[in-house]
Amino acid sequence: MPRAGQSEEVERQVGQAEGKLFTHRAAFARTSVIQAFLGSAPQLTLQLYICVLQQGVSVGRGTLMVISLLSIVYGALRCNILAIKLKYDDYEVDIQPVAYLCIFLWRSFEIATRVVVLVLFSSVMQLWVLPVVFLNFVVFFLYPWILFWHSHSPFPENIEKTLTRVGTTIVLCLLTFLYAGINMFCWSAVQVKLNDPDLINKSQNWYRMAVYYMLRFVENASLLLLWYVYKTDFYEFIFAPLLLLQLLVAYAIAILFMLIFYQFCHPCRRLFSSSLTQGLWDCSSLICLMCTSASPPNRTKGKAALEESAHKEQSHDRANDTASDSTEGVPYDTTYDMLNDTIYDIPTEGENNIGGEINGDISHNVSCNA
């Protein structure tokens, strides 16, 4: 039996070994994510672009493309698992094989569709693909910084003790650079939050996720529509409408597997305060409401209502300024005095006409009798 001092030393060494093993596993997970989205994703896009231009796929290039796609999907899967473990660190998370399968299918359809859409668009509009990619990248790169500046939080200093302020800024820029690279091809399960000590947003924001997928679906559909409009005779070997429909359906299937994962296969789904389907429904309802309110007929009705209201207000002001007994042209209105609850009835034009007719009849009768 080891002595008390030796037992404490053994426990300390075992704890250090477990800590190093955990650190190495986390580093491997992060390295796989970096390699997937900053290495394999551009490689897959370039290889597919070459295949489109050559109108053929060789065995070697096809194998390389499949390996690149699997590498990207594996990196996205590791990103999902890492996000679950970081958000629910206080719970014992047990991920079932069906959850891995849902994530794999979700990420496969999403990433493959996104890559094909970018390649098709770049094949017909070579100059316009750069602004599209640059705008996507800049938006996702600046988004965490905008949230950080909006929160008015102090600059994070606890990332690494040996780093200076400049070194910390460089590390944060690299982190947001990776975040933008992930969101270029798929939704990043790990959301960066610079004002958090762990730099990770541990809350489950369904609305942000729903807005991302709705806007990404619209973007993919727009890029495919532009490709279909400006495609040349080079694409005679494919049936373009069918390909466009297949890509849109594939992205919808990716969203379907995502909903299945979060609704039925997520290991901590019972801890959710709300569901993703509710977030998607609320966002779609809000967008429909905005589109309905911004439609031309509604804008015309709103403008007419405003003009009518302004006309009534001007008529009411003129009636108050003239201090006469005549109330013609003043709309019917019932004004409530909130101080003494007195009700003032302002006669309308119809009532004035009735009164005029009565006065006219009375004066006529009087004149006849006279």
Solvent accessible surface area in square Angstrom, and as a share of the most:
residue,aa,sasa,rsa
1,M,226,1.01
2,P,81,0.51
3,R,187,0.68
4,A,80,0.62
5,G,52,0.50
6,Q,102,0.45
7,S,39,0.25
8,E,121,0.54
9,E,67,0.30
10,V,84,0.48
11,E,118,0.53
12,R,124,0.45
13,Q,99,0.44
14,V,76,0.44
15,G,40,0.38
16,Q,89,0.39
17,A,59,0.46
18,E,109,0.49
19,G,37,0.35
20,K,126,0.54
21,L,91,0.45
22,F,149,0.62
23,T,82,0.48
24,H,119,0.53
25,R,153,0.56
26,A,23,0.18
27,A,51,0.39
28,F,123,0.51
29,A,3,0.02
30,R,108,0.40
31,T,81,0.47
32,S,15,0.10
33,V,8,0.05
34,I,79,0.40
35,Q,95,0.42
36,A,0,0.00
37,F,3,0.01
38,L,69,0.35
39,G,35,0.34
40,S,8,0.05
41,A,0,0.00
42,P,66,0.41
43,Q,64,0.28
44,L,10,0.05
45,T,33,0.19
46,L,98,0.49
47,Q,24,0.11
48,L,31,0.16
49,Y,52,0.20
50,I,50,0.25
51,C,5,0.03
52,V,23,0.13
53,L,87,0.44
54,Q,112,0.50
55,Q,89,0.40
56,G,38,0.36
57,V,93,0.54
58,S,60,0.39
59,V,132,0.76
60,G,54,0.52
61,R,61,0.22
62,G,16,0.16
63,T,73,0.42
64,L,71,0.35
65,M,27,0.12
66,V,85,0.49
67,I,102,0.52
68,S,7,0.04
69,L,45,0.23
70,L,88,0.44
71,S,26,0.17
72,I,0,0.00
73,V,1,0.01
74,Y,96,0.37
75,G,0,0.00
76,A,1,0.01
77,L,22,0.11
78,R,64,0.23
79,C,4,0.03
80,N,3,0.01
81,I,7,0.03
82,L,31,0.16
83,A,4,0.03
84,I,8,0.04
85,K,111,0.47
86,L,46,0.23
87,K,35,0.15
88,Y,27,0.10
89,D,110,0.57
90,D,136,0.70
91,Y,122,0.46
92,E,174,0.78
93,V,38,0.22
94,D,97,0.50
95,I,26,0.13
96,Q,93,0.42
97,P,103,0.65
98,V,78,0.45
99,A,0,0.00
100,Y,87,0.33
101,L,100,0.50
102,C,10,0.06
103,I,0,0.00
104,F,78,0.33
105,L,50,0.25
106,W,0,0.00
107,R,1,0.00
108,S,21,0.14
109,F,65,0.27
110,E,1,0.00
111,I,0,0.00
112,A,33,0.26
113,T,5,0.03
114,R,1,0.00
115,V,2,0.01
116,V,40,0.23
117,V,0,0.00
118,L,9,0.05
119,V,1,0.01
120,L,10,0.05
121,F,3,0.01
122,S,16,0.10
123,S,14,0.09
124,V,29,0.17
125,M,32,0.14
126,Q,96,0.43
127,L,147,0.73
128,W,159,0.56
129,V,20,0.12
130,L,122,0.61
131,P,64,0.41
132,V,32,0.18
133,V,53,0.31
134,F,140,0.58
135,L,113,0.56
136,N,18,0.09
137,F,49,0.20
138,V,45,0.26
139,V,79,0.45
140,F,34,0.14
141,F,50,0.21
142,L,70,0.35
143,Y,71,0.27
144,P,2,0.01
145,W,21,0.07
146,I,94,0.48
147,L,70,0.35
148,F,14,0.06
149,W,153,0.54
150,H,142,0.63
151,S,47,0.31
152,H,163,0.73
153,S,36,0.23
154,P,118,0.74
155,F,37,0.16
156,P,15,0.10
157,E,104,0.47
158,N,103,0.53
159,I,46,0.23
160,E,89,0.40
161,K,201,0.85
162,T,117,0.68
163,L,65,0.32
164,T,96,0.56
165,R,141,0.51
166,V,106,0.61
167,G,17,0.16
168,T,3,0.02
169,T,49,0.29
170,I,97,0.49
171,V,54,0.31
172,L,1,0.00
173,C,45,0.27
174,L,114,0.57
175,L,50,0.25
176,T,0,0.00
177,F,86,0.36
178,L,28,0.14
179,Y,11,0.04
180,A,0,0.00
181,G,4,0.04
182,I,9,0.05
183,N,0,0.00
184,M,10,0.04
185,F,19,0.08
186,C,1,0.01
187,W,17,0.06
188,S,1,0.01
189,A,6,0.05
190,V,19,0.11
191,Q,11,0.05
192,V,10,0.06
193,K,80,0.34
194,L,2,0.01
195,N,53,0.27
196,D,33,0.17
197,P,97,0.61
198,D,80,0.41
199,L,21,0.10
200,I,19,0.10
201,N,14,0.07
202,K,88,0.37
203,S,69,0.45
204,Q,51,0.23
205,N,61,0.31
206,W,10,0.03
207,Y,116,0.44
208,R,55,0.20
209,M,1,0.00
210,A,0,0.00
211,V,63,0.36
212,Y,17,0.06
213,Y,2,0.01
214,M,46,0.20
215,L,111,0.55
216,R,9,0.03
217,F,69,0.29
218,V,90,0.52
219,E,38,0.17
220,N,2,0.01
221,A,31,0.24
222,S,50,0.32
223,L,9,0.05
224,L,1,0.00
225,L,106,0.53
226,L,67,0.33
227,W,0,0.00
228,Y,86,0.33
229,V,94,0.54
230,Y,122,0.46
231,K,66,0.28
232,T,87,0.50
233,D,113,0.58
234,F,69,0.29
235,Y,10,0.04
236,E,134,0.60
237,F,109,0.46
238,I,53,0.27
239,F,137,0.57
240,A,6,0.04
241,P,59,0.37
242,L,86,0.43
243,L,42,0.21
244,L,37,0.18
245,L,103,0.51
246,Q,95,0.42
247,L,15,0.08
248,L,36,0.18
249,V,71,0.41
250,A,20,0.16
251,Y,2,0.01
252,A,49,0.38
253,I,55,0.28
254,A,0,0.00
255,I,31,0.16
256,L,97,0.48
257,F,44,0.18
258,M,1,0.00
259,L,39,0.19
260,I,57,0.29
261,F,1,0.00
262,Y,17,0.07
263,Q,69,0.31
264,F,133,0.56
265,C,19,0.11
266,H,3,0.02
267,P,40,0.25
268,C,9,0.05
269,R,93,0.34
270,R,221,0.81
271,L,86,0.43
272,F,38,0.16
273,S,122,0.79
274,S,53,0.34
275,S,35,0.23
276,L,3,0.01
277,T,57,0.33
278,Q,90,0.40
279,G,2,0.02
280,L,32,0.16
281,W,173,0.61
282,D,46,0.24
283,C,8,0.05
284,S,33,0.22
285,S,51,0.33
286,L,102,0.51
287,I,66,0.33
288,C,82,0.49
289,L,118,0.59
290,M,114,0.51
291,C,84,0.50
292,T,79,0.46
293,S,71,0.46
294,A,54,0.42
295,S,32,0.21
296,P,84,0.53
297,P,81,0.51
298,N,54,0.28
299,R,137,0.50
300,T,89,0.52
301,K,140,0.59
302,G,33,0.32
303,K,131,0.56
304,A,53,0.41
305,A,57,0.44
306,L,131,0.65
307,E,102,0.46
308,E,96,0.43
309,S,63,0.41
310,A,47,0.36
311,H,112,0.50
312,K,87,0.37
313,E,108,0.48
314,Q,104,0.46
315,S,8,0.05
316,H,61,0.27
317,D,69,0.36
318,R,135,0.49
319,A,31,0.24
320,N,96,0.49
321,D,118,0.61
322,T,87,0.51
323,A,97,0.75
324,S,67,0.43
325,D,148,0.77
326,S,71,0.46
327,T,38,0.22
328,E,128,0.58
329,G,44,0.43
330,V,7,0.04
331,P,39,0.25
332,Y,125,0.48
333,D,66,0.34
334,T,41,0.24
335,T,65,0.38
336,Y,139,0.53
337,D,40,0.21
338,M,163,0.73
339,L,171,0.85
340,N,93,0.48
341,D,120,0.62
342,T,49,0.29
343,I,97,0.49
344,Y,110,0.42
345,D,97,0.50
346,I,35,0.18
347,P,45,0.28
348,T,25,0.14
349,E,96,0.43
350,G,40,0.39
351,E,85,0.38
352,N,34,0.18
353,N,77,0.39
354,I,102,0.52
355,G,28,0.27
356,G,41,0.39
357,E,113,0.51
358,I,92,0.47
359,N,99,0.51
360,G,35,0.33
361,D,87,0.45
362,I,96,0.49
363,S,67,0.43
364,H,114,0.51
365,N,83,0.42
366,V,92,0.53
367,S,70,0.45
368,C,87,0.52
369,N,133,0.68
370,A,114,0.88
